[in-house]
Amino acid sequence: MNKKSIAGLTCLLLLATTGIVSADPVRDIQKGQTVIGLGLNDYANTGLSYYAEHGLTDKIIVGVKQVRLHGDYQDGHVNSVYGEYKVNDNLHAYLGIREYEGCDDINMGPTYGWDGNVTVGFVAYQKVAKKVETFESIKYNRRETEYKAGVAYAIDSNWGIGISYNHHDFPEGDQVKGLVVGATYKF
């Protein structure tokens, strides 16, 4: 995907979310709260992803995540350490570092130094019902552009479930895409 397309999608995402009436998101993380999540994907073989996020301040969330692209741990996974800044209740700016391990069977294009793995993006949320929220994100680094769109349902104030479509586009290589279903617990 070229840079103009990425810039256009990012602008559309920003415009779509800045005009939304603020509402407490289903997945809202406040200062001192932690969320852990587990997801199953259908990328190639059944893969697993998990993450932990913590509300460091009222506006800053820090997190770690691992996405297994091909089922077995040795067959490719992406590790991320990141932060999100709450621009408003519906839009978060994303900054992180990604590490690609064991992805030898995925053509990702050239290998860059650590600066090629610096990842930037946006995550947008829109509450559509009392316990239902949609989310979209776009994240970019020199090796990959990731798109995600999904819906989350809050079972109660601690437990949630969701489904999303994720697309990992390696511009000079392969595409890894599919559905992810998961559950979260907030404490």
N, C-alpha and C positions, 0 to 999 in steps of 0.2 A: 504494500500500500504506500502511495507516495505521500510526501509531507503536506501537500495541499489538502489531501483527503483527511489526513489526521487532524490538521488545523480546523478544517470545516466541521468535522464531527465533534471536536472539542467545543467549538463555538456554539454549535446547536445544543449540545448538552448543557452548557452554561446558560444559554438563553431559555431553555426549557425549564430549568430549575430555579432561576432567580425570580421568576414571576409567580412561583407557586406560593400559596398561602402557607405560612409556617405552621407545622403541626408536629407534635412529638412523634418521632419515628418509632416504629415497632422495635427496631434494632438500636435504639438510642443508648449510648454508653456515657454515663456521667462520671465525674471525678471520683476516683476510688473504686469504681466498678470494673469487674473483669468478665469477659465473655470467652468461652471456649466453644469451638465448633468442630464438627466432623462431617465430611461429605464423601459420597461415593460418585465416581464419574464413569461414563461409558466411552472414554476417548478411544481406546484401542482394545485393551482388556479392561476389566473393572479395576479402576484405580482408586486411590484414597487421597483425601486431602484433610488437613487439620490445621487449626490456627488458635491463637490466643491473643486477645486484645485487652488493653487496660487503659482506662481513662486517667491520664496523668494530670490533666487540669480540666477546667470546664470546656476548653477549646481544643485540646491536644489528646489524641489517642495514639498509643504505640502498640506495635504488634509484631508477631512472628508467624510465619505460615510455611507449610510445605505442601506442594501439589505433586503427586506421583502421576506421571504422564502415561505410564504403561504398567499398571498393576504392580508387578514385583518392584521392590525398593531399588534393586540394582539396575532396572531397566529405564531409568530416567526420572528425575525429580527436580523441582525448582524450589529452592529455599529462599524465603524473603524475610527481611527485617525492614520495618517501615514505620512511618508516622503519618497520621492524617490530621489535618487542621480543619476544624469546623468553620467554614465560611459563614454558614447559617444552618438551620436545622435540616435543610434539604440538600446541602451541597458540601462535600468535603474535598479538600485538595490533598493529593497523595504524593509522598516522596519516600523512596526506599531503595534498597540494594537487593538485587537478585543474584543468586548463584545457581548455575546449571550444572548438575552432577549426573553422570551416568546416562547422558542423553546422546550417546554415540550413534544410535540408530535413527536419530531425528536430524535431518539436514537443516541446521540453523544458520548456515552461512559462516562468515569469518568469525573467529574468536577475537574479542577485544579485551583490553585490560579491564581493571575494575571499573573505570569510568564508562565502559560500554554497558555495564549492568546497573547503572544509576537509573532508576525508574521514576517517572513522573506521571501524574494523571489526575483524574477527577472521579468521584463517586457521587451519584445523585440518588436521592430517595424521595418517594412521593407516597404519602399515606392515602390510600383509596377507600379504606373502611376502618372501623375502630381497631381491628386486630390485623389488618392486611396492609402491606406496603409493597410497592414495586421498587426496584433498584436497577441502576444502569451504571456501568463504569467503562472507562477507557484508560489504559495504562500503557506507557511507551518507554522503551529503551532502544539502544542501537541494534539489539538482537531480536527484539520481539515487540509486537503490539498485541495487547490483550483486550478483548471486548467481552463484556458480560451484561446480561439482562436477565432479571428474574423477579420472583415474587416470594415474599416471606409472610408467615402467619404466626402470630404470638399466641401460643396455647394458654399461657398465663404470664405473670410478670417476670418469670425466670426462664421458661422453656419456649423455644421457637422451632419451626420447621420451615424449609424453603426448597425451591427448585429454581435452577437457572440454566441458561444456555451460555457456555463459555467458548470462546474462540481465541486460540493462541496462534498468531500469524508471525512466522519467521520470514521476513521479507525476501531473503535470499535462499529460502529453503522450504521446509514443509509447513503444513498447517495441522494443528491438533485441536479438535473441536468436539463438543458433545454436551450432553445434559449432565448436571450435577444435582443430586438430591442430598439434603443434609439436615442436621439438627444442631441447635445451639443451646447453651446453658449460661445464664448470667447470674453472677453473685457479687 
